[in-house]
Amino acid sequence: MMKMLHKGGIEVIADEHTTYESLKANRVLEGSEFLHDLKGAIKILYPILREIPQDLDCQIIWMERDFKEQAKSQKKIRKRGGLEIPVGFVGQRRNANKIFTKQIIGEIIKNEHFHLIRVSFEGLLRDPLEMAKRVDRFLGKDLDVDAMAKCVVKRSPKNFNGFMEDKNADYCKV
């Protein structure tokens, strides 16, 4: 999604040579006032989302993914980081992700300053142009939706080993 926003014409806050992520997002845990002055889009993982100032007007694009595939991705990240992977990790993570998603979405929609669109990862892969148009309408911008759609890597929504290392991941240099 961050790549789509970037290709569509929105400035993204990202570290050099990353997959559209920024260590600035982690600064939210130390204090989130800097977000008030932020221009552009920043990727914030949902555990940190709760730390966003409640009075900050922001548009949140919530990427939803099949919970089992999401858990498999988390397992891959843990393995790459050398962390222990307990027996039953995928099932436990899947259930925890379901519960947490329901809670955080409930919190977001109650806040008058937070505006939310939920985007299906699987739907994005199936019809990137339609998802680009939905996001453009939500943001109220005149984004280059064709460029957004064209940058989506055609692939299965299933998690598979090594994708982020794949040449198609298109690391950004912003």
Secondary structure, 3 states (H helix, E strand, C coil): CHHHHHHHCCCEECCCCECCCCHHHHHHHCCCHHHHHCCCEECCCHHHHCCCCCCCCEEEEEEECCHHHHHHHHHHHHHHCCCCCCCCHHHHHHHHHHHHHHHHHHHHHHCCCEEEEEEEHHHHHHCHHHHHHHHHHHHCCCCCHHHHHHCCCCCCCCCCCCHHHCHHHCCECC
